[in-house]
Amino acid sequence: MKSEKIGKNRSSAIIRSNPIVNMSKLFPDFKHQLLDLGDVHINTCIAGNGPPLLLLHGHPQTHAIWHRVAPSLAQTHTVVMTDLRGYGDSSKPQGLVDHSNYAKRAMAKDQVMVMKLLGYEQFDVLAHDRGARVAHRLAIDHPDCVKRMMLLDIAPTLAMYRQTNEAFARAYWHWFFLIQPSPMPERLIESSPGDYIRDVMGNRSAGMAPFDPRAVAEYVRCLSRAGAAHGLCEDYRASASIDLVHDLESLNSGLKIHHPLKVFWGLEGVIQKCFDPLREWQQVAHQVSGAALPCGHYIPEEAPHELLKECKTFFQ
């Protein structure tokens, strides 16, 4: 799709260009914009030529997680990276009583609207962690929008909650901390956002590739913003409540991902140790394959070369 179509469709939706010092260093050839979706504004970062590829990040991060792979992907694709609602420089609305405005259904709709504003009716998806949960719901609710999908280091949400054991609960303690009623977890995170970032990421990294300090600084900056801790918590509160309802409805009605799906997980990570991720994805998708990569949870930062190799094969 040509760039002139993108510009024509999105001009009225752009609030402002969104230059950020660390981001300009991590993504020197990418254009940062804040898009108005009506109820929320979504921070968006775009570069490249070729078929559209949407990149969705995880917790407790932002689109900065893609800094080691996005420039290479932009050589063959139009790469669109966003900050999920509640994260980064995107809007952080007050959570509703039922957490529905942070349901993966709502977050998936954000991404579809972003891509349509940019002129893309159909696109590929590469998503990590929380973004992969959003992508799962996107594939179910908006099947005509997706061509192919690659999901990183998760098993389906419903399967993970159903199979929770002590080992998983100890390793993913934040799943159960963040869903506590507001404002207790928010207060604790806000007291030291940097320590929260370092503790969560340090516990899930295999330590094979040091995190770029510029990216870590960006994660800390964003989590220090007003409402950011609440956004993180609401994401998880939704996953432990309304998202499970939606997932169970899809399962009971036989709705599955019908697009080609590739899944990868860290060989040294919790998903590998506590679940059978390929088997679980085969329960909810028709065409799925995958394998473990030599890293921990943060595949785009810990195993970028291996990931790029897989992306080149799968998305081309």
C-alpha positions, 0 to 999 in steps of 0.5 A: 500500500502506498504512502500517499493513501496512508497520509490521506486517510490519517491526516484528520486523526493526527493530534500531533507529531510525538518526538521523544528523545530516547525514541529518536535514538532507538528508532531514528528513521521512524515517525512518531504520531499520536492518533485520535480514536475518539475515546482514546489516543494511541501513540504510533510509530511508523516506518518502512515500505511494503506490506503492513506489519503491526507490532504490539508490545507487552508488560511493563514495556512500550513499543520500545521493546522492538528497537532491535528488530523493527529497523530490519523489519522496516526494510521489507514491511511498513512497520506500525508500532503502537503503545497499547491503551494504558501504556507508554504515551497512549491514553490511560483512561480510568477503569470501569467497574467491570474493567471492560474498557481495558478488555482485550476486545477494546484494546484489539479494536484500538489496533484495528482502528489505528490500522484503518486510519493508516489506510490498512484493511488487512495486515500481519501481526507480530505481538509479545506478551500482553500485546499477544493477548490483544492480538489473540482477541483481534484475530477472533473478533476481526478475522478479516483484518489479519493475514498472518500472526506471530505470538511471543512467549504466552499461552492462551489466557484462559489456559494459563489461569486454568492451569495455575500452580504454585510454580507459575504463581511464584514466577508470575507473582505480578499477575496476582498482585496487579489484579488486587483492588485499586488503589493498593497496587497502584500506590506501590508501583507509583512509589518506585516505578524504576524498581518495579520495572527492574524487578519484573524484567530482571526476574523474567530475563535469562540474562543472555543479552543486556537490556539497552539502557535507553529502552529501560529509561523509556519504560521507567519514564512511561511508567512514571506518567500519571495514570500509568500504574492504573493502566497496567493494573486495569489491563490485568484486572480485565484479563482475570475477569471480563477477558476470561468471559470472552475467551470462554464464549469463543471456546464454547462457540467454536471460534478459533484463529483460522489464520496461519499462526506461529508461536515462539517462547523462551527456552529459559522462561516460565511458559516453557517450564509451566505449560505446553504452549504449542499444545495449548495454541492448537486448541484455539487455532487451526493452523499453528506451529512453533518452538522455543527460542534460546532466551527468557521472556523478552524475545525481541530484546534477548533473541533478536537475530533468531526472531528476525530469521523466523520473521523473514521466513514466516512473513515473506 
